Amino acid sequence: MLTNSSILLEAASASCALAAIMFWSGARFMKLSARATLNWAVANALFSVGTLLTVRRADSGQIPLYVLADALELIGFVFVHRGLGIFFQSPPPKLEHPLVIGIAALSMAYAYSTGHATIRLAIYCVVASWILGRAGLVALKGARQEFGWPAASASALPIIAACIAELLRGAIGVFEPASATSDSLRDTTVNLWMDWANLILSLALNISLAGLVVARLVARIRDLTLTDPLTGVMNRRAVEDFLARQMAEQRRHGSPVSVVYLDLDHFKALNDLYGHAAGDAAINHAVDKVRTQLRAGDALGRHGGEEFLVVMLNTDAQGAQAAAERMRSAVATAPLVWQERLLRLSASFGVATASASEGLTPEELLHRADKAMYAAKESGRNRVVVAARASGAEGAR
């Protein structure tokens, strides 16, 4: 005969089964954090079977199915913990998981030999809350570093709530054994509260785990739209947006912003002679050398082809020129090794600075830097030219 309590447990079992299918599909077909989601799929399958065994235990006697259900759910918590560790690249626990399985086995043996339901429940709840607490810490730390505090709180809260719920369940089992361990399918107040909590927390836990996968997917899509796939630096849209934001800040605070526009010399000839693979290697080599000369707040972006843009905050023309000279020297003095050949590279640099008093737009600043870079090309390449700042004199000096 179905009771409200058994209906809630069956609903929890069904929700975990659906979650297992969802995570397995995400890993198998969509390749979404495959190793982590496979662990969560296994965890939900174990939760589903364990809860279903609790509902159906009357057909085979109480204690064996209770203990088997507990063991399956404890192992499920282990897979939740493992999946979070894989997802956030946290070092895997060495002794915790074998210890959990060992305690579960001892609990089963003790329950079989004595039939003492209170001790069995207490051991189960302590071990479950320990694993869930450790998993919650992994989720909180990893999500905070990758996504920030709001996402960390949302992902860790259901796990921590489940940990607290298990502790409360164990405490009730110890202090009120008659109400907590006599028959978990009876519609007592304690059973109904715990069954509702089990259903709600299982749903919230799976939503938070799925949310982590979606958050990472969104972040990667954002990175793809703002990152150059060859070099890994900002793409044109991203670096121009960054420049526009910083120039807006500059107008409020009165600090100078400089840009360095650089273009690799004789790049077409290199491509024609050695092929596009050599050209890609040359671009990456030059980017690596330029990066070594950037400060923490500087931004580097690929503006198109072999052209790159460096945005330098709180930097006047003299400071930007000195930085550009260091970039030029870094590229020119470090040849690229390509198929046992030394390919010497160089680049031409144009520098332009916007002070708060000039009121330049980002487009005007880029135009000045571009003209200065072409002036460097025309004057012999492998050099730095600083754009003129006088109003109406857009040429380079």
QUIQUIJO-V606153 format. One line per field, one symbol per residue. ss: DSSP state (a for helix, b for strand, c for the rest). psi: psi as a letter, one per 30 degrees, with the letter a starting at -180 (. if undefined). burial: I if it has 16 or more other ideal C-beta (glycine too) atoms within 10 Angstrom, else O. A space follows every 50 residues. Layout:
# QUIQUIJO-V606153
ss->???
psi->???
burial->???
This chain:
# QUIQUIJO-V606153
ss->cccaaaaaaaaaaaaaaaaaaaaaaaaacccccaaaaaaaaaaaaaaaaa aaaaaaaaaccaaaaaaaaaaaaaaaaaaaaaaaaaaccccccccaaaaa aaaaaaaaaaaaaaccaaaaaaaaaaaaaaaaaaaaaaaaaaaaaaacaa aaaaaaaaaaaaaaaaaaaaaaaaacaaaaacccccccaaaaaaaaaaaa aaaaaaaaaaaaaaaaaaaaaaaaaabccccccbcaaaaaaaaaaaaaaa aaacccbbbbbbbbccaaaaaaaacaaaaaaaaaaaaaaaacccccccbb bbbbccbbbbbbbcccaaaaaaaaaaaaaaaacccbbbccbbbcccbbbb bbbbcccccccaaaaaaaaaaaaaaaaacccccbbbbccccccccbc
psi->kkleeeeeeeeeeeeeeeeeeeeeeeeeefhjheeefeeeeeeeeeeeee eeeeegfffgleeeeeeeeeeeeeeeeeeeeeeeeeeghkkkkefeeeee eeeeeeeeeeeeffgjeeeeeeeeeeeeeeeeeeeeeeeeeeeeeeflee eeeeefeeeeeeeeeeeeeeeeeefieefffejffkhleeeeeeeeeeee eeeeeeeeeeeeeeeeeeeeeeeefgkkfefflkaeeeeeeeeeeeeeee fefgklklkjkkkkkheeeeeeeflfeeeeeeeeeeeeeeefgkleflkk ljfkbgklkkkjkhkaeeeeeeeeeeeeeeefgjlkjjhgkjjklllkkk kkkjlffehlleeeeeeeeeeeeeeeefgflhlkkkkkfkkfigal.
burial->OOIOIIOIIIIIIOIIIOIIOIIIOIIOOOOIIOOIIIIIIIIIIIIIII IIIIIOIOOOOOIOIIIIIIIIIIIIIIIIIIIIIIIIOIOOIOOOIOOI OOIIOOIIOOIOOOOOIIIIIIIIIOIIIIIIIIIIIIIIOIIIOIIOOO IIOIIIIIIIIIIIIIIOIIOIIOOOIOOIIOOIIOOIOIIOOIIOIIII IIIIIIOIIIIIIOIIOOOOOOOOOOIIOOIOIIIOOIIIOIIOOIIOOI OOOOOIIIIIIIIIIOIOOIIOOIOOOIIOIIIOIIIOIIIOIIOOOIII IIIOOIIIIIIIIOIOIOOIIOIIOIIIOIIIOOOIOIOOOOIOIIIIII IIIIIOOOOIOIOOIIIIIIIIIIIIIOOOOIIIIIIIIOOOOOOIO
